Amino acid sequence: MFGKPMKTWMLSALTAVMVFTLTTACSSSNDGKKPDSGSKEKVITLRMIESLTSPSRTALIKASIDKFMAQNTNIKVELISPPFDQADNKIRTMLAAKQPLDVLEVRDLNVAEFVNNNYVEPLNDYTGSWSDFGTVTAVAKSVASVKDKLYFIPNGLYQRQLFYRADWLKEAGINAPVTYEELVNASVKLTDAAKNRYGFSFRGGPGANGVPDTLIQAYDADKINVDDAMFLKDGGTIYSSPEAKTALDLYVKLYKEGSPPDSINWGFQEQVQAFTSGVTAFLLQDPDVIQVLGENMQEGTWATAPMPTGPSGKAMISAGGAGWGITSHSENKEAAWKLITFLSSPEENTQLSKSHGTVPIHSSATEDEFFQKGPYKTLLDMTNKPDTFINFKPPFEYPANGQWGTVAMESGQAMLLGQTSVEDTLTKWNEYWAKAKADMNK
């Protein structure tokens, strides 16, 4: 489904999981397991942890949990909300130590790692009793699956786009960038350190690999294997091409000449705050920032544009997501599934998407005007040009994908600080993914 136009998956996604009813979810599953709730004398305590923590999102999740507990008085839910930049490591630690934990937020980037370590429970047998599972989109299922087994129910889908300061660009006489080269040049032009104004909201800390990977893939667009997008059609990694060197040189220029110096350590929160507070002009992010931008910036000062393209006029795009899974060592799996299906209901999932800015997993949401205008329209515009904005399958099934962000961040920071060269960095990244493929094929 990643090869299909985005409009197709979005339409599917917005129709997919929506018609869940609590009554059905509360019934026993068809795998013969008995529900472990409903007993007046026994109160089950579920421990649940989120990964993509933010104050506003956590409040929404807590509100949904409160509604669940009001309807299921024999189930108590304890939500653990670590800081975003520390959450995944905390989850790994808890899973490795088999600490009490029933429901966890699994991400596309670590699902293969968790499966490889037997940390998470396959959900295929549970979904049989969920009448609305048939409406879950193929993309949502794909994001949450490893080798045909489903390991979490996505709570939203993500698709990156370019956010920019419309007022700054108008003042400077700059059009919204269409290519990466235009983006870098505009960032350099808009940078004025004396005024604490910079072009790009750079992210050199956790999650740093997002921009260089996407940039290199755009420069490799005519060579890339869309079904295995860390690799080229000839079997080499995306970092082995001459185009990768050109792309990474441009990335270094973007940091050194068009971004705040301290952004080398920024993560998600810092890069978004820099944009909303008037420090930077451009931000490459998923739609979950839309709500934050709407709340913190004046209407008309910001706008969205499609992802920048490479020299061939093409950009590589993909859908990602995170969602709720069950730990393999949970002693309350039926109650955990009951909570997951409640949180994945049409009402709860659509409300979370509208409030938090993700694409809902129910295809029926395409009929909602909310998702057909404003910043969401850019996503549909990209969908309408599938030859320009090419869908690819991210490396979710590679166990090595879970640690790639850390490896890319540390080696990328060394490169940006001049401690290693662009060539040596590409060599390191090439060797990492060549080994990742060899390990997976053993």
C-alpha positions as CSV (number, residue, x, y, z in Angstrom):
1,M,0.0,0.0,0.0
2,F,2.9,2.3,0.3
3,G,3.1,2.3,-3.5
4,K,-0.4,3.6,-3.8
5,P,-1.2,7.3,-3.9
6,M,-1.5,8.8,-0.5
7,K,-5.1,9.9,-1.2
8,T,-5.9,6.2,-1.5
9,W,-4.4,5.3,1.8
10,M,-5.8,8.4,3.5
11,L,-9.3,7.7,2.2
12,S,-8.8,4.1,3.4
13,A,-7.3,5.2,6.7
14,L,-10.0,7.6,7.5
15,T,-12.6,4.9,7.0
16,A,-10.9,2.0,8.6
17,V,-11.2,1.3,12.3
18,M,-14.1,3.7,13.2
19,V,-17.1,1.6,13.9
20,F,-16.0,0.0,17.1
21,T,-18.6,-0.4,19.8
22,L,-17.8,-0.9,23.4
23,T,-20.2,-3.7,23.7
24,T,-18.4,-5.8,21.1
25,A,-15.0,-4.9,22.6
26,C,-16.3,-6.0,26.0
27,S,-17.3,-9.4,24.8
28,S,-14.9,-12.3,24.9
29,S,-12.6,-12.8,22.0
30,N,-13.2,-15.7,19.6
31,D,-9.9,-17.3,20.6
32,G,-11.6,-18.9,23.5
33,K,-10.0,-16.8,26.2
34,K,-12.3,-15.6,29.0
35,P,-12.7,-11.9,29.7
36,D,-10.7,-11.0,32.8
37,S,-13.0,-8.1,33.8
38,G,-16.5,-7.9,35.1
39,S,-15.9,-9.3,38.5
40,K,-17.1,-7.1,41.3
41,E,-14.6,-8.6,43.8
42,K,-11.6,-8.3,41.6
43,V,-10.1,-5.0,40.4
44,I,-7.5,-5.3,37.6
45,T,-4.8,-2.7,37.5
46,L,-3.4,-2.1,34.0
47,R,0.0,-0.3,33.7
48,M,0.3,1.6,30.5
49,I,3.1,3.7,29.1
50,E,3.2,6.2,26.2
51,S,6.1,7.1,24.0
52,L,5.1,10.2,22.1
53,T,4.5,12.2,25.2
54,S,3.4,15.9,25.2
55,P,1.4,17.7,27.7
56,S,-1.6,18.3,25.5
57,R,-1.6,14.7,24.1
58,T,-1.2,13.2,27.5
59,A,-4.2,15.1,28.7
60,L,-6.3,13.8,25.8
61,I,-5.2,10.2,26.5
62,K,-6.0,10.6,30.2
63,A,-9.5,11.9,29.4
64,S,-10.1,8.8,27.3
65,I,-8.8,6.5,30.0
66,D,-11.1,8.2,32.5
67,K,-14.1,7.5,30.3
68,F,-12.9,3.9,30.0
69,M,-12.6,3.4,33.7
70,A,-16.0,5.0,34.3
71,Q,-17.5,2.3,32.1
72,N,-15.3,-0.5,33.5
73,T,-15.2,0.0,37.2
74,N,-13.3,-3.2,37.7
75,I,-10.3,-2.0,35.7
76,K,-7.9,0.7,36.9
77,V,-5.4,2.2,34.5
78,E,-2.1,3.7,35.6
79,L,-0.6,5.8,32.8
80,I,3.1,6.3,32.7
81,S,4.2,9.4,30.7
82,P,8.0,9.7,30.5
83,P,9.5,12.8,28.7
84,F,9.4,12.3,25.0
85,D,13.1,12.2,24.5
86,Q,13.6,9.6,27.2
87,A,10.4,7.5,26.7
88,D,11.7,4.8,24.3
89,N,14.7,4.1,26.4
90,K,12.5,3.8,29.5
91,I,10.2,1.4,27.7
92,R,13.2,-0.7,26.6
93,T,14.4,-0.8,30.2
94,M,11.0,-1.9,31.6
95,L,10.6,-4.5,28.9
96,A,14.0,-6.0,29.4
97,A,13.5,-6.2,33.1
98,K,9.9,-7.5,32.7
99,Q,8.6,-4.8,35.0
100,P,4.9,-4.8,35.5
101,L,3.5,-3.3,32.2
102,D,0.4,-4.3,30.2
103,V,-0.1,-1.7,27.4
104,L,2.7,0.1,25.7
105,E,3.0,2.6,22.8
106,V,4.8,0.9,20.0
107,R,6.3,3.0,17.3
108,D,7.0,2.1,13.6
109,L,10.7,2.6,14.2
110,N,11.0,0.1,17.1
111,V,8.3,-2.5,16.4
112,A,10.7,-4.9,14.7
113,E,13.2,-4.5,17.6
114,F,10.4,-5.3,20.1
115,V,9.3,-8.3,18.1
116,N,12.8,-9.6,17.7
117,N,13.2,-9.5,21.5
118,N,9.8,-11.1,22.1
119,Y,8.6,-8.0,24.0
120,V,5.2,-7.6,22.4
121,E,2.2,-9.9,21.9
122,P,0.8,-10.6,18.4
123,L,-2.7,-9.2,18.2
124,N,-4.1,-11.3,15.2
125,D,-6.1,-13.6,17.5
126,Y,-7.6,-10.8,19.4
127,T,-8.8,-8.9,16.4
128,G,-11.1,-11.7,15.3
129,S,-13.7,-10.6,17.9
130,W,-13.5,-7.0,16.8
131,S,-16.2,-6.4,14.2
132,D,-14.8,-3.1,13.1
133,F,-11.3,-4.4,12.5
134,G,-12.3,-5.0,8.9
135,T,-12.4,-1.3,8.3
136,V,-8.9,-0.6,9.5
137,T,-6.9,0.6,6.5
138,A,-4.3,-1.4,4.9
139,V,-1.7,1.3,5.6
140,A,-2.5,1.3,9.3
141,K,-2.2,-2.5,9.4
142,S,1.1,-2.4,7.5
143,V,2.7,0.2,9.8
144,A,1.9,-2.0,12.8
145,S,2.9,-5.3,11.3
146,V,6.0,-7.4,11.1
147,K,6.0,-10.4,8.8
148,D,2.2,-10.5,8.5
149,K,1.6,-10.3,12.3
150,L,0.0,-7.3,13.8
151,Y,1.7,-5.9,16.9
152,F,-0.2,-2.7,17.7
153,I,-3.3,-0.7,16.7
154,P,-2.1,2.7,15.4
155,N,-3.5,5.7,17.3
156,G,-2.8,8.0,14.3
157,L,-0.8,8.1,11.1
158,Y,1.9,10.6,10.2
159,Q,3.0,12.2,6.9
160,R,5.6,14.9,6.8
161,Q,5.2,18.2,5.1
162,L,6.9,21.7,5.1
163,F,5.6,24.4,7.4
164,Y,6.9,27.9,6.8
165,R,6.5,31.5,8.0
166,A,4.3,33.0,5.3
167,D,4.8,36.5,6.6
168,W,8.6,36.3,6.6
169,L,8.8,34.9,3.1
170,K,6.4,37.6,1.8
171,E,8.5,40.3,3.5
172,A,11.7,38.9,1.9
173,G,10.2,38.3,-1.5
174,I,10.8,34.5,-1.3
175,N,8.4,31.9,-2.7
176,A,7.7,28.8,-0.7
177,P,10.6,26.4,-1.5
178,V,9.9,23.6,-4.0
179,T,13.3,21.9,-3.9
180,Y,15.7,21.1,-1.1
181,E,18.2,23.4,-2.8
182,E,15.7,26.2,-2.7
183,L,14.9,25.4,1.0
184,V,18.6,25.7,1.9
185,N,19.1,28.9,0.0
186,A,16.0,30.5,1.5
187,S,17.2,29.4,5.0
188,V,20.6,31.0,4.5
189,K,19.0,34.2,3.1
190,L,16.6,34.5,6.1
191,T,19.2,33.9,8.7
192,D,20.3,36.9,10.8
193,A,22.0,35.8,13.9
194,A,22.1,39.4,15.3
195,K,18.3,39.3,15.4
196,N,18.1,35.7,16.6
197,R,16.3,34.9,13.4
198,Y,17.2,31.7,11.4
199,G,16.0,29.9,8.4
200,F,15.5,26.3,9.5
201,S,14.3,24.5,12.6
202,F,17.2,22.0,12.7
203,R,17.0,18.8,14.7
204,G,20.4,17.5,15.5
205,G,19.4,15.6,18.7
206,P,17.0,12.7,19.1
207,G,15.3,12.0,15.8
208,A,18.0,13.7,13.8
209,N,18.1,11.2,11.0
210,G,14.7,12.2,9.7
211,V,15.9,15.1,7.5
212,P,19.2,13.7,6.1
213,D,17.6,10.3,5.3
214,T,14.7,12.0,3.5
215,L,17.0,14.4,1.7
216,I,19.3,11.6,0.6
217,Q,16.3,9.5,-0.6
218,A,15.1,12.5,-2.6
219,Y,18.5,12.8,-4.3
220,D,18.5,9.0,-4.9
221,A,14.9,9.0,-6.1
222,D,15.6,7.5,-9.6
223,K,17.6,4.7,-8.1
224,I,15.8,3.8,-4.9
225,N,14.0,0.5,-4.2
226,V,10.6,1.8,-3.0
227,D,9.8,-1.5,-1.3
228,D,13.1,-1.5,0.7
229,A,13.8,2.2,0.9
230,M,17.2,2.2,2.7
231,F,18.5,0.4,-0.4
232,L,18.9,1.1,-4.1
233,K,17.7,-1.1,-6.9
234,D,21.2,-2.4,-7.4
235,G,21.3,-3.6,-3.8
236,G,23.6,-0.9,-2.4
237,T,22.5,1.3,0.5
238,I,21.1,4.8,-0.2
239,Y,24.4,6.1,1.3
240,S,26.6,4.5,-1.3
241,S,25.6,6.7,-4.3
242,P,27.4,9.8,-5.5
243,E,24.0,11.6,-5.0
244,A,24.2,10.9,-1.3
245,K,27.4,12.9,-1.0
246,T,25.8,15.9,-2.7
247,A,22.7,15.6,-0.5
248,L,24.7,15.4,2.7
249,D,26.9,18.3,1.7
250,L,23.7,20.3,1.4
251,Y,22.5,19.1,4.8
252,V,25.8,20.4,6.4
253,K,25.3,23.7,4.7
254,L,21.7,23.9,6.0
255,Y,23.0,23.6,9.6
256,K,26.1,25.7,9.4
257,E,24.6,28.6,7.4
258,G,20.8,28.5,7.9
259,S,20.1,27.1,11.4
260,P,20.7,28.1,15.1
261,P,24.1,26.7,16.3
262,D,22.5,25.1,19.4
263,S,20.0,23.2,17.3
264,I,22.7,20.5,16.9
265,N,21.2,19.2,20.2
266,W,17.6,19.9,19.5
267,G,14.9,17.3,19.6
268,F,11.2,17.5,18.6
269,Q,10.1,20.0,21.3
270,E,12.9,22.5,20.7
271,Q,12.6,22.6,16.9
272,V,8.8,23.1,17.1
273,Q,9.2,25.8,19.8
274,A,11.7,27.6,17.7
275,F,9.2,27.8,14.9
276,T,6.3,28.9,17.0
277,S,8.3,31.5,19.0
278,G,9.6,33.3,15.9
279,V,13.2,32.1,15.8
280,T,13.0,30.0,12.6
281,A,11.2,30.2,9.3
282,F,11.0,26.5,8.1
283,L,9.9,23.3,9.8
284,L,9.7,19.8,8.4
285,Q,7.3,17.9,10.5
286,D,4.3,15.6,10.7
287,P,0.7,17.0,11.1
288,D,0.8,16.4,14.8
289,V,2.3,19.9,15.1
290,I,-0.7,21.6,13.5
291,Q,-2.6,21.9,16.7
292,V,0.4,23.5,18.5
293,L,1.0,25.9,15.6
294,G,-2.7,26.9,15.6
295,E,-2.7,27.6,19.3
296,N,0.6,29.5,19.4
297,M,0.8,31.5,16.2
298,Q,-1.4,34.1,14.6
299,E,-3.5,33.1,11.7
300,G,-1.9,33.9,8.4
301,T,1.6,34.0,9.7
302,W,2.3,30.3,8.8
303,A,1.3,28.0,6.0
304,T,2.2,24.5,4.6
305,A,3.8,23.3,1.4
306,P,4.6,19.8,0.0
307,M,7.8,18.1,0.8
308,P,10.8,19.5,-1.1
309,T,12.0,17.6,-4.2
310,G,15.5,16.5,-5.2
311,P,17.3,17.2,-8.5
312,S,15.1,14.9,-10.5
313,G,12.0,16.7,-9.4
314,K,10.8,13.9,-7.1
315,A,10.3,13.6,-3.3
316,M,10.0,10.4,-1.3
317,I,7.2,10.2,1.1
318,S,5.8,7.5,3.5
319,A,3.2,7.0,6.2
320,G,4.3,6.2,9.7
321,G,2.6,5.7,13.0
322,A,2.5,4.6,16.6
323,G,-0.1,2.8,18.6
324,W,-1.1,0.6,21.4
325,G,0.3,-2.9,21.9
326,I,0.3,-5.5,24.7
327,T,3.5,-6.7,26.4
328,S,4.2,-10.4,26.0
329,H,4.7,-10.7,29.8
330,S,1.4,-9.0,30.7
331,E,-0.8,-11.0,33.1
332,N,-3.9,-9.0,32.1
333,K,-3.9,-9.4,28.3
334,E,-7.7,-9.5,27.9
335,A,-8.2,-6.4,29.9
336,A,-5.4,-4.7,28.0
337,W,-7.1,-5.5,24.7
338,K,-10.3,-4.2,26.0
339,L,-8.6,-0.9,26.8
340,I,-6.9,-0.8,23.4
341,T,-10.2,-1.3,21.5
342,F,-11.8,1.5,23.5
343,L,-9.0,3.9,22.7
344,S,-9.2,2.8,19.0
345,S,-13.0,3.4,18.8
346,P,-14.2,5.8,16.1
347,E,-15.1,8.4,18.6
348,E,-11.9,8.3,20.6
349,N,-9.5,8.0,17.7
350,T,-11.1,10.7,15.6
351,Q,-11.2,13.1,18.6
352,L,-7.5,12.4,19.3
353,S,-6.7,13.0,15.6
354,K,-8.6,16.3,15.5
355,S,-7.1,17.5,18.7
356,H,-3.6,16.3,18.2
357,G,-3.2,16.7,14.4
358,T,-2.7,13.1,13.2
359,V,-4.5,11.4,10.4
360,P,-7.2,9.1,11.9
361,I,-7.2,5.4,11.2
362,H,-10.8,5.4,10.2
363,S,-11.6,5.8,6.5
364,S,-15.0,7.4,7.3
365,A,-13.1,10.5,8.5
366,T,-12.5,11.5,4.9
367,E,-16.1,12.7,4.9
368,D,-15.2,15.1,7.7
369,E,-14.6,18.6,6.4
370,F,-12.1,19.1,9.1
371,F,-9.6,16.9,7.2
372,Q,-10.3,18.4,3.7
373,K,-9.0,21.9,4.2
374,G,-6.2,24.0,5.7
375,P,-2.9,22.3,6.5
376,Y,-4.4,18.9,5.8
377,K,-5.0,19.9,2.2
378,T,-1.2,19.8,1.4
379,L,-1.3,16.1,2.2
380,L,-4.0,15.6,-0.4
381,D,-2.1,17.8,-2.9
382,M,0.9,15.5,-2.6
383,T,-1.4,12.5,-3.1
384,N,-2.7,13.9,-6.3
385,K,0.9,13.9,-7.8
386,P,2.1,10.3,-7.2
387,D,4.7,10.6,-9.9
388,T,6.3,13.5,-8.0
389,F,5.7,12.4,-4.4
390,I,6.6,8.8,-4.5
391,N,5.5,6.5,-1.6
392,F,8.1,4.1,-0.2
393,K,8.1,1.5,2.5
394,P,10.2,2.5,5.5
395,P,12.5,-0.1,7.1
396,F,10.1,-0.9,9.9
397,E,10.8,-4.6,9.7
398,Y,14.6,-4.3,10.3
399,P,15.4,-4.8,14.0
400,A,18.4,-2.4,13.4
401,N,15.9,0.4,12.7
402,G,15.3,0.8,16.4
403,Q,18.9,2.0,17.1
404,W,19.4,3.8,13.8
405,G,18.2,7.1,15.2
406,T,20.9,7.0,18.0
407,V,23.7,6.0,15.6
408,A,22.7,8.6,13.0
409,M,22.4,11.3,15.7
410,E,25.8,10.7,17.3
411,S,27.7,10.3,14.0
412,G,25.8,13.2,12.4
413,Q,26.7,15.5,15.3
414,A,30.4,14.6,14.9
415,M,30.1,15.4,11.2
416,L,28.4,18.8,11.8
417,L,31.1,19.7,14.4
418,G,33.8,18.9,11.9
419,Q,35.1,16.0,13.9
420,T,34.5,13.6,11.0
421,S,34.1,14.1,7.3
422,V,31.0,13.7,5.1
423,E,32.7,10.8,3.3
424,D,33.5,9.0,6.6
425,T,30.0,9.5,7.9
426,L,28.4,8.1,4.7
427,T,30.8,5.1,5.0
428,K,29.6,4.5,8.6
429,W,26.0,4.8,7.6
430,N,26.5,2.5,4.6
431,E,28.2,-0.2,6.7
432,Y,25.4,0.0,9.3
433,W,22.6,-0.7,6.8
434,A,24.6,-3.3,4.9
435,K,25.0,-5.2,8.2
436,A,21.4,-4.6,9.1
437,K,20.3,-6.4,5.9
438,A,22.9,-9.2,6.3
439,D,21.7,-9.8,9.9
440,M,18.0,-9.9,8.9
441,N,18.7,-12.4,6.1
442,K,20.6,-14.8,8.4
